Every structure is written in structure tokens, then in C-alpha cells.
Amino acid sequence: MSISSDLQSRLANVKLLALDVDGVLTDGGLYYTETGTELKKFNVKDGQGLKLLMQSGVDVAIITASDSPVTRHRAKKLGIQHVFLGVEEKLSVLKSLCQTLNIELSQVAYAGDDVNDVPILQNIGCPFTVNDAMPANRGAAIYITQKNGGCGAVRELCDLLIQSQAGFSS
């Protein structure tokens, strides 16, 4: 895949990939058992991509409006240390995390699929969205995945980041 030199330099500068969950790490479907237990389907390829990205030195965070124990469990299984659930004001949480990590918003990549993610997308260095995102997100993103949320889109982003950073450092 060919990417512009502007996108290449932005990707090479990323120190943190932050993600929404529903519609990005999942297909956006909400599944419930007859007792009301919530279930979510995560893509194993996305999980492997996140592990590889963290091994390459990029931090990963989850920032989601959902407050699902399923998400906390998935994040723990993947080794994601920065997990923020039940967040209404995502941008302020991201700014606080950036202060903690001593990085700039320009060094953040974020993937979000719906309108509550747009404020972050408008304020960071690498705004991403998934193929099946809402139009406002598509308009704010510098990169739209070929895959839909929950179907390998996050792996696509992780691979892009890893390749861009490796290419930049050689």
C-alpha cells in the first residue's frame, strides 16, 4: 500500500495508539444472553496486532463510553495498561494521559467510528477511522481502514504504524 509522505511522517511520530471499542475493536453489535449478560466479539488478529505494536514500543490505550467488564477483561488479556471505561469526555481523558506519558497530542493516533470520537480526531496527529464509520469521522480522518470495525481494522492500523516506524528509523 502506498501512503503519502505526510502520512508517513505522522505515523513515524506516533507514541500512543488510543482506541474506541464498540465499532472499532468490535463490529459494533451488542449481544446479550437471556440473563442480560453482555457479550462482545473481538477479532484475534486485532489482538495480535496490538501486542506487536506494544512490543515495538508504542503505548496502547482504550478510551470508551461503554463500561463493560468484557472490555476490561479483553484489555487485561492483551496487556493494555491504559484503560478508560465509561468516559463521556474522551478528549480530556486523552489529554490527561498524554501528560502522564509526557507526549504531545501530535504524537497520538486514535481510531473512532462515531460522532463522540470526532473531538479527539480533530485534535491529534493521526486521526484514524474504520471503513464503516459515520460520515463525520470519515471527514476528520487522515486514514480510513479498508476493513470494517471488528473485522481486522485495528490490525491494519497496527501493521501500518509498525511498518512506518520501522521505515522511518532505517
N, C-alpha and C positions, 0 to 999 in steps of 0.2 A: 504494500500500500504506500502510495506517495503522499507525503504531507508537506505543507508549506514550511519555509524556513522560520517564519514567525511562530507557527505552532511548535515546531521542533525546539526552538529556544525556550518557549514557555514550558514545555514538557520537561526539558532538561533541568529546569529550575525548581521543579516540584519537590517539596519535602514532606507533604502531607496529602493523602487522598482521603477525603471525607465523603461519606455516602448516606443517602436516604435509604430506607429499607423497602417499604411497600412500593412496588412498581420499578425498583432498581435491582435490589438483591433478590426480590421475588417477582412473580408475574403480576402482582397487584391483587390477586384473588385472596379472599379471606375464607377460610374453611373452618367449620365448626362441627364438633361432634354433637351427638344428641344431648350430652350433658352441658354443652356450652363451652367446652374447651376449644381454644383457638389453635388452629394448625396453619403452618405456612410451609410452602415448598421452596427450598433453596437449591441452587444449582451447584453441584460439586465442582465443576470447572471454575466457577467464580471463586469458590473457596480456595482452590489450589492457586489461582492467580493472586489472590490476596496474600497467601503465605509466601509465594515467590517475591511479591513486591516488598513485603516486610523484610524478607531476607536480604533484599537488595539495599536496604537502609531507608526506605520510605515509610513513614508512620502512616497508620490507617485509623480512621475514626468512623463511628456510626453516629449520626445525628438524625433522630426521627421523632415525629409527633406521636407515633404509636408507643404504647407502654407494655409491650408484650414480653412475657417471660421467655417465649420461644426465641425471640431476637437476642435476648441476653445469653441464652444457652448457646446459640449459634456463634455469637461473638467470642464467648469463652472458649469454645471448641477450636476456633480459628486462631486464638491468641491475640485478639484485638483488645488493646488495653483502654482505649478511649471510647467509651460507650455512653451515649446520652439519649435516654428514652423519655417519652412524654414531653418533648420540647415544642413549645409554641413559637418562640422567638429564636429560630435557628442561627441567625447571623450573630446575635450577641453571644451565644454559646461558642460559636466558631472563633469569634474574636478573642474570647477568654482563653480558649485552648491554644490559639496562636501565641498569646502572651506567655502561657505556661511553657510552650515548646520553644519560645524565643525565635519565632519565624514571622514573616510578613504574610499578609493576605495574598500577595502576588506569588507566593510560593505554595499556594493551596490549589489543589484540583478537587472539584466537588461534582458529584453526579446526583441530579434530582430530576424527577419526572413530572411534578405538578406545581401549581402556582405558588404554594407555600415555600418552594425552593428558589424561586426567582430572585428574591433579595440577595441570597448568597451568590447565585450565578452572576449577578451584576457587580459584585464587589471583590472577586478573586481573580487570580492569574489564569486559571484553566477551568472555565465553566464547561462541564460536560452534561449531556443528557442522552437518554436511550431512544431508540428508534420509534417507540410507540408513546413518546412523551406528549404532553399538552403543547399546543402551539406557542404559548408564551415561553416555555422552556426551550423549545427549538430555536426561537428567535434570540434567546440570550446566550446560547451555547456556541463555543468555538469548535466543538466536535460533537457530532451525533453518531452514536454507535450504529453499526449495521444490524446488530441483533436487538431484540426486544428485551425489556427488563425481565430478569429471572431466567433468561434463556442464553446466558453466556455473555451478556453485555459488559458486565464488570470484568470478566476475564479479558475481553477485548481491550478495555481501558488499561488494565494492569500490564498486559503484554506491550501495549503502545508506550506506556511510561517506562517500563524496563528497557525496551529497545532504544528509546530516545535518550535515556540517561546513559546507557552503555555507549551509544554512538557519540554522545557529546564528550564523554571522558576519554575517548581513544584518540 
